[in-house]
Amino acid sequence: MGPVTGRSPAARQAWPGAGGRVLGVTARGSDLAAAQAAAYAACAKVGFKGAFYRRDIGQKGILREEK
């Protein structure tokens, strides 16, 4: 993690969250399925107590592309 203005070195080690949406992850790919796979690979690298994410984002669009 790079430097964050106004935060001490100790504070940079932890990002407190109080619930709700605390992080947005986006990715690009050659098609929607590739972008989805890249986004979920990025999500897998993020972890903190109580973290979870939906695993269906983009699925409707992928199904439409497959038709």
TALIN-V47433 format. One line per field, one symbol per residue. ss: DSSP state (h for helix, s for strand, l for the rest). Layout:
# TALIN-V47433
ss: ???
This chain:
# TALIN-V47433
ss: llllllllllhhhllllllllllllllllllhhhhhhhhhhhhhllllllllllllllhhhhhhhhl
